Amino acid sequence: MSYMLRFTKQAEKDIRQLTPKLQEKLKKILREQIALDPYQGKPLVGDLKGCYSVRLTLKDRIVYQIDDETITVIILRTKTHYGD
């Protein structure tokens, strides 16, 4: 079973700021990892409790929420720096 992916406006803005190479890497991670098994991401704590993250680059993370009722993953950010 594959989860449907939805993107927030902020995530879409983040994607446009990525290089073409990172956009391709992002697509691959979304299709081959997050859409197939979103729970493999790291559960976040604090303000982002209930969200998960997967590393995109050394600094950037993909941050998302999972909605099991609609079998949807909502991508919140794709260019998030820890500490920002």
PEUR-V326856 format. One record per pair of residues at least 24 apart in sequence whose C-alpha atoms are under 8 Angstrom apart, sorted by sequence separation. I is the first residue (numbers start at 1). J is the second residue. If there is no record, write none. Layout:
# PEUR-V326856
I;J / I;J
This chain:
# PEUR-V326856
38;66 / 5;35 / 26;56 / 3;34 / 4;35 / 25;56 / 3;35 / 2;35 / 3;36 / 2;36 / 3;37 / 22;56 / 1;36 / 2;37 / 3;38 / 38;73 / 35;73 / 34;73 / 18;79 / 14;77 / 15;78 / 11;75 / 14;78 / 15;79 / 11;76 / 14;79 / 6;72 / 8;74 / 10;76 / 11;77 / 4;71 / 5;72 / 6;73 / 7;74 / 8;75 / 10;77 / 11;78 / 3;71 / 4;72 / 5;73 / 6;74 / 7;75 / 8;76 / 11;79 / 2;71 / 3;72 / 4;73 / 5;74 / 6;75 / 7;76 / 8;77 / 3;73 / 5;75
